[in-house]
């Protein structure tokens, strides 16, 4: 299954072609930011304390083969709505740490290795591209992904999903 997390408006979303098996998450409707309470790790593993459609992000990712993130580039980072959804996904990993690639990362809750593809759009300069690449790489390592890919688009109308 492909899971797509996007920050597109309805007009631009309609232009993209999705398969029936794709799970589509509109990040624009995610209102709550992770408050770092650790409930998703300690009290109720995998479940966020906020009772909304994002409280089960760990289970969604557990059932995902490929995570596709479509985000406007904001100063070399994800848009704030995409960032909120990814923060609410922290229950996908464990609160314990390990060293991968000479860096400290969370231990994986699952043996699953998902693929991460990030599609960024907007006015993206070379420094932003470098920052976005490093961000997605770090997220991929933390989520114990099998691989990752980063693509850049000047305009939303050019964004496409393979």
CORFEN-V454165 format. One record per backbone hydrogen bond with DSSP energy under -0.5 kcal/mol. NH is the residue of the N-H (numbers start at 1). CO is the residue of the C=O. Records with the same first field share a line. If there is no record, write none. Layout:
NH = CO / CO
//
This chain:
3 = 66
4 = 23
5 = 3 / 68
6 = 4 / 25
7 = 70
13 = 9
14 = 10
15 = 11 / 12
16 = 12 / 13
18 = 16
22 = 19
23 = 2
24 = 22
25 = 4 / 23
26 = 24
27 = 6 / 25
29 = 26
30 = 27
31 = 29
41 = 38
42 = 38
44 = 39
46 = 40
47 = 44
48 = 46 / 55
52 = 50
55 = 52
57 = 54
58 = 46
60 = 56
61 = 57
62 = 58
63 = 59 / 60
64 = 61
65 = 1
66 = 1
67 = 115
68 = 3 / 66
69 = 67 / 117
70 = 5 / 68
71 = 69 / 119
73 = 121
74 = 77
75 = 73
83 = 79
84 = 80
85 = 81
86 = 82
87 = 83
88 = 84
89 = 86
90 = 87
92 = 89
93 = 90
94 = 107
98 = 105
100 = 98 / 103
103 = 100
105 = 98
107 = 96
109 = 92
114 = 112
115 = 65
116 = 147
117 = 67
118 = 149
119 = 69
120 = 118 / 151
121 = 71
122 = 153
124 = 122
125 = 123
129 = 125
130 = 126
131 = 127
132 = 128
133 = 129
134 = 130
135 = 131
136 = 132
137 = 133
138 = 134
139 = 135
140 = 136
141 = 137
142 = 138
143 = 139
144 = 141
145 = 140
146 = 114
147 = 114
149 = 116
151 = 118
153 = 120
158 = 155
159 = 156
//
